[in-house]
Amino acid sequence: MPRTGKRGKYKLRELTDRQRKMFQFIHEYIAQRQYPPSIREICDAIGVPSSSVVNYNLGKLVEHGLISRERHASRAIKLNYSKAEEKGFEIEEADRQNHQMVPVLGNIVASNPVDVGETRTWLTADEHVHVSQEMIGYRANVYALRVQGDSMIDSGILDNDIVVMSQEESVRNGDLVAAWITDDNAMTLKQFYREGDFVRLQPSSPNHMHQPVRRHASQVEIQGKVLAVLRSLD
């Protein structure tokens, strides 16, 4: 281990080709998708079979100040663009936007309402997505849910997409919302319409199997409104 000076201070080695390739891949992935890659995706991209090798080299990127990460959370990598420029990486101005790590709190069904199970708490979420502040309008209390089902495909939301949500109860007709139906003990992703004392939760799909859900307003609790949709390009 190289050391320098009388006090034995640790001196970082220069970045290896593998570490530079890894950082470049993470940078390009985030620029395209607005959230970081998984460890497995990094393995595939740089051609190594072992997640331990990736974790070792991610640790070196942390030591160089190029990234920060939460070791026990999926996709929890944040880039330091200023430090990257110091290391010779080309950074576009658009990449300098402030980003926020948004917790994925569970699943939501874009089909008929079902019980999707207990959602993860904000502090113990094991997956995060990397979202630009511009995309979410600099809001606080933002979270994400992974979509299951295909009833909202005409609204551009596909199975396994991630919807970024603002935690709010006041919504307008036509908004895409996460709605908890109290008498069914179930949550669903739909378009919201208020019709007098009732609420209609409207699917957006050419499939006639997906029917609107109509309930008395007292039986529908709005959990959040969709701000953005994230999709893997693989």
Solvent accessible surface area in square Angstrom, and as a share of the most:
residue,aa,sasa,rsa
1,M,165,0.74
2,P,44,0.28
3,R,146,0.53
4,T,65,0.38
5,G,65,0.63
6,K,213,0.90
7,R,235,0.86
8,G,24,0.23
9,K,151,0.64
10,Y,81,0.31
11,K,119,0.50
12,L,62,0.31
13,R,162,0.59
14,E,151,0.68
15,L,21,0.10
16,T,67,0.39
17,D,125,0.65
18,R,110,0.40
19,Q,12,0.05
20,R,82,0.30
21,K,109,0.46
22,M,0,0.00
23,F,0,0.00
24,Q,61,0.27
25,F,48,0.20
26,I,0,0.00
27,H,12,0.06
28,E,84,0.38
29,Y,8,0.03
30,I,3,0.01
31,A,49,0.38
32,Q,115,0.51
33,R,27,0.10
34,Q,47,0.21
35,Y,9,0.03
36,P,0,0.00
37,P,1,0.01
38,S,24,0.16
39,I,47,0.24
40,R,125,0.46
41,E,35,0.16
42,I,0,0.00
43,C,1,0.01
44,D,101,0.52
45,A,39,0.30
46,I,16,0.08
47,G,62,0.60
48,V,11,0.06
49,P,119,0.75
50,S,37,0.24
51,S,49,0.32
52,S,75,0.48
53,V,48,0.28
54,V,0,0.00
55,N,34,0.18
56,Y,133,0.51
57,N,9,0.04
58,L,0,0.00
59,G,26,0.25
60,K,42,0.18
61,L,0,0.00
62,V,62,0.35
63,E,87,0.39
64,H,15,0.07
65,G,25,0.24
66,L,0,0.00
67,I,8,0.04
68,S,62,0.40
69,R,47,0.17
70,E,87,0.39
71,R,146,0.53
72,H,180,0.81
73,A,18,0.14
74,S,48,0.31
75,R,44,0.16
76,A,6,0.05
77,I,6,0.03
78,K,86,0.36
79,L,12,0.06
80,N,62,0.32
81,Y,26,0.10
82,S,71,0.46
83,K,61,0.26
84,A,0,0.00
85,E,72,0.32
86,E,129,0.58
87,K,64,0.27
88,G,56,0.54
89,F,17,0.07
90,E,153,0.69
91,I,19,0.10
92,E,117,0.53
93,E,130,0.58
94,A,67,0.52
95,D,18,0.09
96,R,94,0.34
97,Q,66,0.29
98,N,103,0.53
99,H,20,0.09
100,Q,47,0.21
101,M,45,0.20
102,V,0,0.00
103,P,13,0.08
104,V,5,0.03
105,L,14,0.07
106,G,5,0.05
107,N,49,0.25
108,I,0,0.00
109,V,11,0.06
110,A,0,0.00
111,S,27,0.17
112,N,83,0.42
113,P,30,0.19
114,V,69,0.39
115,D,90,0.47
116,V,30,0.17
117,G,44,0.42
118,E,171,0.77
119,T,56,0.32
120,R,104,0.38
121,T,77,0.45
122,W,97,0.34
123,L,175,0.87
124,T,97,0.57
125,A,8,0.07
126,D,72,0.37
127,E,28,0.12
128,H,20,0.09
129,V,0,0.00
130,H,1,0.01
131,V,0,0.00
132,S,6,0.04
133,Q,36,0.16
134,E,113,0.51
135,M,66,0.30
136,I,0,0.00
137,G,43,0.41
138,Y,148,0.56
139,R,98,0.36
140,A,79,0.61
141,N,93,0.48
142,V,2,0.01
143,Y,14,0.05
144,A,0,0.00
145,L,3,0.02
146,R,54,0.20
147,V,1,0.00
148,Q,82,0.37
149,G,23,0.22
150,D,62,0.32
151,S,0,0.00
152,M,0,0.00
153,I,64,0.33
154,D,99,0.51
155,S,39,0.25
156,G,39,0.37
157,I,0,0.00
158,L,71,0.35
159,D,85,0.44
160,N,92,0.47
161,D,4,0.02
162,I,6,0.03
163,V,0,0.00
164,V,0,0.00
165,M,0,0.00
166,S,3,0.02
167,Q,98,0.44
168,E,52,0.23
169,E,144,0.65
170,S,95,0.61
171,V,27,0.16
172,R,197,0.72
173,N,88,0.45
174,G,27,0.26
175,D,33,0.17
176,L,36,0.18
177,V,0,0.00
178,A,0,0.00
179,A,0,0.00
180,W,62,0.22
181,I,0,0.00
182,T,54,0.31
183,D,83,0.43
184,D,62,0.32
185,N,86,0.44
186,A,3,0.02
187,M,14,0.06
188,T,0,0.00
189,L,0,0.00
190,K,2,0.01
191,Q,41,0.18
192,F,18,0.07
193,Y,56,0.21
194,R,121,0.44
195,E,60,0.27
196,G,61,0.58
197,D,90,0.47
198,F,75,0.31
199,V,5,0.03
200,R,62,0.23
201,L,1,0.00
202,Q,47,0.21
203,P,11,0.07
204,S,18,0.11
205,S,27,0.18
206,P,91,0.57
207,N,64,0.33
208,H,159,0.71
209,M,154,0.69
210,H,27,0.12
211,Q,105,0.47
212,P,59,0.37
213,V,13,0.07
214,R,125,0.46
215,R,66,0.24
216,H,74,0.33
217,A,22,0.17
218,S,86,0.56
219,Q,58,0.26
220,V,16,0.09
221,E,88,0.39
222,I,21,0.11
223,Q,67,0.30
224,G,0,0.00
225,K,44,0.19
226,V,23,0.13
227,L,41,0.20
228,A,15,0.11
229,V,52,0.30
230,L,7,0.03
231,R,93,0.34
232,S,51,0.33
233,L,112,0.56
234,D,138,0.72
